[in-house]
Amino acid sequence: MTEEHKQALKEGREKKKLEKASTKGLEKGFEFVKKEEFDHLINMVSTIARSVQELKTVQQTPAQTVPVVKDEEPDKTHLPPKWRELCDQVLGKDFGLNVTYPDTGKGFLIKVIVPRDKSNAPVSHWEFYKADIRSKAIGFGEGLDGVKAFYEKVRNNLKLNQANILK
């Protein structure tokens, strides 16, 4: 064999090795991608990463909280004096009252604001609502009797007696 022939044989073997190595991945199920396809994949992954980061930021932002009414002020402009007197007798002077006259319906909504020291509401209720307000819709036909019955229900629920009321 001549040197040229040996050199050609050697180059042929190397060429076959390179071809075999380049197709080796294809035999195992691998495919080669073009640069444009790879760049497109990187762009998609970047877009997803930005979306996840924005979602994470939104989730970490504290939610807007609805302002909680601390202690509702009694509405003295529409509160009949007899109702206040009756509340002082049945419940005590430290209870607040509020009356709302809805636009629709045939009655009014009366709210009794229970002081914290006489409330039987759990701590979780006070932490969330910051107040203990008992309310009832009373028809115009019930009048003062309906208001008195509501006060007595609140008194019974709070287990108030004459000694507690005078405190």
C-alpha positions in Angstrom: 0.0 0.0 0.0 1.2 3.4 -0.8 1.2 6.3 1.5 -1.5 8.1 -0.5 -3.7 5.1 -0.3 -3.1 4.8 3.5 -3.9 8.5 3.9 -7.1 8.2 1.9 -8.1 5.1 4.0 -7.4 7.0 7.2 -9.5 10.0 6.1 -12.3 7.7 5.1 -12.4 6.1 8.5 -12.4 9.4 10.3 -15.2 10.6 8.0 -17.2 7.5 8.9 -16.6 8.1 12.6 -17.8 11.6 12.3 -20.9 10.6 10.4 -21.6 7.8 12.9 -21.1 10.2 15.9 -23.4 12.8 14.3 -26.2 10.2 13.7 -25.6 8.5 17.1 -28.0 10.9 18.8 -30.6 10.3 16.1 -30.6 6.6 16.8 -31.5 7.2 20.4 -34.4 9.5 19.6 -32.6 12.8 19.7 -33.2 15.5 17.1 -31.1 18.5 16.3 -32.8 21.8 16.2 -32.1 24.9 14.2 -30.9 28.0 15.8 -34.2 29.8 15.0 -36.2 27.1 16.7 -34.0 27.2 19.8 -34.3 31.0 19.9 -38.1 30.7 19.7 -38.1 28.2 22.6 -35.9 30.5 24.7 -38.3 33.4 23.9 -41.3 31.3 25.0 -39.6 30.3 28.3 -38.7 34.0 29.0 -42.3 35.0 28.4 -43.6 32.3 30.8 -41.0 33.4 33.4 -42.2 37.0 33.2 -45.8 36.0 33.5 -45.0 33.9 36.6 -43.1 36.8 38.1 -46.0 39.2 37.5 -48.4 36.7 39.0 -46.2 36.3 42.1 -46.1 40.1 42.5 -49.9 40.3 42.3 -50.3 37.5 44.8 -47.8 39.2 47.2 -49.6 42.5 47.1 -51.9 42.8 50.0 -55.6 42.6 49.1 -57.7 45.7 49.5 -59.5 45.4 52.7 -63.0 46.7 53.3 -63.1 49.3 56.0 -64.6 47.8 59.1 -67.0 49.9 61.2 -65.5 50.2 64.6 -68.2 51.4 66.9 -71.3 52.5 65.0 -72.4 55.9 66.3 -76.0 56.1 67.4 -78.3 57.9 65.1 -80.0 60.4 67.4 -81.8 62.4 64.7 -84.4 59.6 64.0 -84.5 57.8 67.3 -87.7 58.3 69.3 -86.9 59.3 72.9 -89.2 56.5 74.2 -87.0 53.9 72.5 -83.9 55.3 74.2 -85.6 55.3 77.6 -86.8 51.8 77.1 -83.3 50.7 76.1 -81.9 52.3 79.3 -84.5 50.4 81.4 -84.2 47.0 79.7 -80.5 46.9 78.7 -78.7 49.8 80.3 -77.4 53.2 79.5 -74.1 52.1 78.0 -75.9 50.4 75.0 -75.9 52.3 71.7 -78.9 52.5 69.4 -79.3 53.1 65.7 -82.4 53.2 63.6 -82.6 53.0 59.8 -85.7 53.6 57.8 -85.2 51.7 54.5 -86.6 53.1 51.2 -88.6 50.0 50.6 -90.5 47.8 53.1 -93.0 48.4 55.8 -90.9 49.0 58.8 -87.5 50.0 60.2 -84.2 48.4 61.1 -83.2 48.9 64.7 -79.6 48.1 65.8 -78.4 47.6 69.4 -74.7 48.3 69.8 -73.5 46.1 72.7 -70.6 47.3 74.8 -67.6 45.0 74.8 -67.7 44.4 78.6 -71.3 43.0 78.3 -70.9 41.2 75.0 -71.0 37.4 74.7 -69.5 37.5 71.2 -66.3 35.4 70.8 -62.9 37.1 70.5 -62.8 36.2 66.8 -66.0 38.1 66.2 -64.5 41.2 67.9 -61.3 40.9 66.0 -63.1 40.7 62.6 -66.0 43.1 63.1 -64.6 45.3 65.9 -68.2 45.6 67.3 -71.1 43.6 68.5 -74.3 44.9 66.8 -77.6 43.1 67.1 -80.2 44.2 64.6 -83.8 43.4 63.8 -86.3 44.6 61.3 -89.5 45.7 63.0 -92.8 46.5 61.2 -94.5 49.8 61.8 -97.5 47.8 63.2 -95.4 46.4 66.0 -94.2 49.8 67.2 -92.9 50.2 70.8 -94.1 46.7 71.7 -91.9 45.2 69.0 -88.9 47.3 70.1 -89.4 46.2 73.7 -89.6 42.5 72.7 -86.4 42.9 70.8 -84.6 44.6 73.7 -85.8 41.7 76.0 -84.4 39.1 73.5 -81.1 40.9 73.5 -81.1 41.0 77.4 -81.9 37.3 77.6 -79.2 36.4 75.1 -76.7 38.4 77.1 -77.9 37.0 80.4 -78.3 40.4 81.9 -80.0 40.9 85.2 -80.9 44.1 87.1 -77.5 44.1 88.8 -75.7 43.9 85.4 -77.9 46.6 83.9 -77.2 49.2 86.6 -73.4 48.8 86.3 
